[in-house]
Amino acid sequence: MTLSQDHDWNNEVAKIQELREQRTKIGSGRKPAVVVVDFQRAFTQHEKIGESTATVLKNTAVLLERARQAGVPVIYLAMILDSLEDRMLAQRVRSSLTERCERGNPWTDFDERVAPQPGDHVVEKTVASGFYKTSLEDLLEELNVDELVMTGTSTSGCVRATVVDAAYRSYRVSVVEECCDDFRTLSGEVSLWDMQDRFGDVVSLEETLQRFKALTGSASVGTAA
């Protein structure tokens, strides 16, 4: 099928943004954890990033600070390869930023703007999903987590793949829109709609900060008692 040359993609994006707002929300859980997907230098400082990346990292830093204050676990996912042959076939055949992700390569370091802090958790992975042949599910069970608050890059790649696998396991999923980045702008927008439509909730940074603020207050009351 060939699309008409006068197809208005701005109008299509506006439509899916409106649909996203109207879609029924699944709702939050009782024990959230923030999942930070691949905010490594290979994916935040490469040649194709746009102006959005710095803003997303700044937003995520604020979210992480609030989460830690509230006692919400923070889990980092990192693409780490012992060999480039560990990659899935498509990435071995085509050029991919994962070429920079061999263990020991400085490109695998977390971006210093959102680096892990003492008490945070790091889970290594070799493909897009954070669940595939990793310790993530065991860690979530250990932490008694029932909701994943998703941040990271890219929205249409590793974030979406992890969201899909989380949904398959019946976790509640909240994708924080302002904390997810994708240099493929259209892919990012479409993926936000797809995740809201099928797998979880797309939420705002402000509502997430307010949730964590409430949790911080509850924790303080509990401690004082």
Secondary structure, DSSP 8 states (H G I E B T S, - for coil): ----TT--HHHHHHHHHHHHHHS------SSEEEEEE--BHHHHSSTT--THHHHHHHHHHHHHHHHHHTT--EEEEEE-BSSGGGS-HHHHHS--GGGG-BTT-GGGSB-GGG---TT-EEEEESSS-SSTTSSHHHHHHHTT--EEEEEEE-IIIIIHHHHHHHHHTT-EEEEEEEEEE-SSHHHHHHHHHHHHHHT-EEE-HHHHHHHHHHHHHHHHHHHH-
